[in-house]
Amino acid sequence: MEAVSLSHTGFSLPLHRYGYHELGLSSASFSLLPMNVYRGLRYSSSLHEQANLRKAAQHYCYSSVIRKCVGVSSCYLTPNENPYNLFSGKRNPRSIIVRSELAKMGTHEVGYPLSEVPLSSKIRGTCFYATTAITAIFLFMLMLVVHPIVLLTDRYRRRIHYTIAKMWASLTVAPFFRIKYEGLENLPAPNSPAVYVSNHQSFLDIYTLLTLGRSFKFISKTAIFLFPIIGWAMFMMGVIPLKRMDSRSQLDCLKRCMELIRKGASVFFFPEGTRTKDGKLGAFKKGAFSVAAKTKVPVVPITLVGTGSIMPAGSEGILNIGSVKVLIHKPVIGRDPEALCNEARSVIADALSKHAQVSSSENDF
């Protein structure tokens, strides 16, 4: 038997004119099918019964369109006449949407369907957030105590705050996954300003990058600053606010980045602008590379591997088992923003491609 849900769209097929046998429906199935079909009603029918239902729709001048997606197939029954013409004086047939929900309840944006999420991953996700919240409360108090001293002695880099943030990130991730670093020798000196760029796969990217212990300024949506504890800590760390889809805010953000670099601080960008939904590296925006070109500082490309499989974008409530690799590449220097952008993206793309090939070879064995 196939589970089918009917959603009320304001119109319904005049099934009351058919008998049970004429439609090919069993009395049990038909008894659960009233004239007016409401959202959320479910009934069971065989493939034979569904075929007869489709024939019934076509008898009343309906055209059926079958659409099949991953895990979801839909049958749209639409009248040949406009069903929304309510004032024509003519009673038009009604339309329904019949959707079969066979296996998957997730979307293409999640790592896998929600119905298939292991219970252990959900439990790990809950424990992860409990750990990060408890740790953040205590370390935020420490950050709050030293904040006046930081403003007086290290207003731009705020190294003490980033040391506390490193402790928070390290204590949070340590019980759940291991981080392996490669190319640490490519990091500029702690006091040397630079523009850092990285691919963006997961919510865990921030935790992973903070464990490097470098005081680079992230860029974050203004709404995040309103979150208790975490948002307040970001404000004290000097994280740069940005209003998306606001060109003036974007310009102010770039000006703020250049000002911080000239004062000796570093800034960090996710040039893709958002987390990848399919694991593929997206196009890079040129803002970060314009800042680097104008301030004449190096661009440090970083490749993050594994965060997307541990906590996929769109599934922030779960935490899978796995490990993370951080690849720090040699700094890129130049005066042309477009050339810097292309070179940095090429370096990160090559690293991701090599890792995918290695993983494929290991799976073959």
Secondary structure, 3 states (H helix, E strand, C coil): CEEEEEECCCCCCCHHHCCHHHHCCCHHHHHCCCCCCCCCEEEEECHHHHHHHHHHHHHCCEEEEEEECCCEEEEEEEECCCCCCCCCCCCCCCCEEEEEECCCCCCCCCCCCHHHCCHHHHHHHHHHHHHHHHHHHHHHHHHHHHHHHHHHHCCCCCHHHHHHHHHHHHHHHCCCCEEEEECHHHCCCCCCCCEEEECCCCCHHHHHHHCCCCCEECEEEHHHHHCCCHHHHHHHHCCEEECCCCHHHHHHHHHHHHHHHHCCCEEEECCCCCCCCCCCCCCCCCHHHHHHHHHCCCEEEEEEECHHHHCCCCCCCCCCCCEEEEEECCCECCCCHHHHHHHHHHHHHHHHHHHHHHHHHHHHC
